[in-house]
Amino acid sequence: MNLLVTAGNTLAPIDKVRGLTNIFTGRTGAAIAAEAKSRGHSVTLLTSHPQPGDVPFRTFDELHHLMADHVPRADAVVHCAAVSDYLVAGTYTAALGCGNPVDNSGKIKSDMPELWLRLVRAPKLVDQIREPWGFRGVLVKFKLEVGISDEQLLTIAERSRVQSRADLMVANTLEGASRVAFLGPLTSGYERIARPDLPRCLLEEIERRI
């Protein structure tokens, strides 16, 4: 099996030296890639925290281009990278409509009393995997929420899975992320899995579907 795994976080640049990102490090994706390699599969790991042999990315655009290139060649895609939801579309001295644009082609000066950012919604990369990239293999999506019940989490996760036409969903809350995750839909729906067991359980399920 040729497996593509995405992991880590993306950066939405503000200027050449600053950017907006998130807290995720790619450890889950790296663990899944390691498990797959131990089972004899060919693995490509796209990650923001690369080790030798991994394919590195830093920004949203870099991951976008890498996925467009690698997805069509995979038998299965595990998309667990925490991708930017918003991109920086402009920098201003005050609120949009009240201030002047700030040149962000280099490093923005740090002596301004305020700096306003205009953010626009980023395209959902996971929603491009089936179309237009034409992927027909097994697709695994990840969903993380904060401060909700397990029942609410699974409702949101299943709706998200269907929207992206993913075969499997891994869902968890930030509060429980280090302990458990939910994997599904399986024969009995979503199953609660101890976090250390997630790479093995996920690979077993993918192998059953290839």
Steps between C-alpha positions, in 0.01 A plus 500: 500500500616851417395713796505880513492661846477872571602624843579813696386859459496754221611862514297787354768766437446856623830618352833336424577423866161475675196282461186351653508134592367251757627285783521160329834326451430204272574228754185304417574500129860398562384210719257384231772519235739302721237231562432472128870463421532228764221311321690510171315780324652773284443828686532865403476735799435867429575682823585838650737329746706278270751230576741365237301343218184705561364760258499841672255787470461826688213701354145424391596552136793260526279224643235573237747448216653189657162336552388576146815322380500200735131419555431352153783247546383365837287197584399653833520852643508575873445874523573600858687827438347794685449730203444876526133599492582861411766669287633855525359709214630838610675700771381848605578783741142493632171320447419426136355811339657731758872436462764479231644177360833392646763354269559141612736395221791514746495544877230728640647764731435442870452868591134528393258536794255261331506249217175369356472182299235410245438125508314304234381144524745247359381227263454163669777279366328182618199590285721508188632147545208328325439782254680660324799279588309186405600278793311168511683322783440489875478847654537563874403837643568641847272723706581679826254704707525685831271494802221274374361160597594176328149482352532846351849419373385190315204679343729774368766250392262282299351801324852617415600154373203485264565852372858411402404153371751344737488129578615533860504772763723538805338737748600632839472800728793714603432410863527126434744501211785337691282216632240387248375541145191379316538304176216427263266422355578134569255211522374622836525871423777708653733322740689659787870416471782565742727755340814278498302236309373738230776446239463120513119502499484751217746308283313175558179663382663657195654165403157338517368754252782499244 
